[in-house]
Amino acid sequence: MCAMSSQPNGPRPPARPDASMSLLTTVMNHTLDEGYAQAAARRHSEGTAGLPRNLRAKLWLAAGLVLAGLVVTLGAVQAREAAPTVARERQELLDRVESGTEAMDALQHEVDALRSEVAAMQNDLLSGSGGDPGELTALLAGASPVQGPGLELVVNDAKGVPAGGGEARDGSGFDTGRVRDRDLQRVVNGLWISGAEAIAVNGQRLTALSAIRAAGDAILVDNRPLVPPYTVQAVGDPEAMRARFETTVDGQYLNVLRDNYGIRAETSDKQEIRIPAATSLTVRTARPADTGEGNTQ
């Protein structure tokens, strides 16, 4: 039996001359690895991102310096523009201070002139009254007792105090309807404004040195405690004092206390009121003025 040939029929393709050098052929046709090729393409698409790291840092630093310089320049320009405005405002404030000082000095001169005028009028009245100027001065100062017609005002706590109710007054520290030291102060000041020539509270003569203060629930007049009701006696023209007192701010204040807080207040005219001399009047510095020709004191 003859052996069959396993080779296919027909001519064979010629073999490549470099068939035995396939490795070298691959190296020649593909000189760049695929990973390097991808990295190069990515750097090309990113542009500046492909720059070295130190160069990118320098670029960012340069950009920051440029921005900082721009900010400083703008600040300097704005400060230079604002400087004249600040100087002008400062000068305006100085002008206002000087103007206010001049106005205050003018008012002080006016007050001094009015005070001198009042003193001169008092001296004229004392010298023309026909009495001893020393005695008249003692009467006005509270060093001697006085008597005459006047007005009597009785101020008392509201009914039910200290258990009274109602809305409390701001900063009272006491019950709502309790008479406080500042209430009595306003009543006395209103009577002085209304023309009172002498005033006493519960028989305690008031002078230019008197003080009405509070100590706990008590009211002190010249450090002497008083208890309600508080009787305020004022020597002067009763009708004129009553009319003027009702129109003063202090008289209206007393009406508010009466209407809103129940504090009781009664006013009556008296044909004869006797007010004793002040017991605590002590003069340590003042002395009689030397009167001579040409002096107004």
HELIX and SHEET records of a PDB file:
HELIX    1   1 ALA A   19  MET A   21  5                                   3    
HELIX    2   2 SER A   22  ASN A   29  1                                   8    
HELIX    3   3 GLU A   34  GLU A   46  1                                  13    
HELIX    4   4 GLY A   47  GLY A   50  5                                   4    
HELIX    5   5 ARG A   53  GLY A  128  1                                  76    
HELIX    6   6 PRO A  133  ALA A  141  1                                   9    
HELIX    7   7 ASP A  181  ILE A  193  1                                  13    
HELIX    8   8 PRO A  238  THR A  247  1                                  10    
HELIX    9   9 VAL A  249  TYR A  261  1                                  13    
SHEET    1   A 5 GLN A 204  ARG A 205  0                                        
SHEET    2   A 5 ALA A 198  VAL A 201 -1                                        
SHEET    3   A 5 TYR A 230  VAL A 235 -1                                        
SHEET    4   A 5 VAL A 146  ASN A 156 -1                                        
SHEET    5   A 5 ARG A 264  ILE A 275 -1                                        
SHEET    1   B 3 ILE A 212  ALA A 215  0                                        
SHEET    2   B 3 ALA A 218  VAL A 221 -1                                        
SHEET    3   B 3 ARG A 224  LEU A 226 -1                                        
END                                                                             
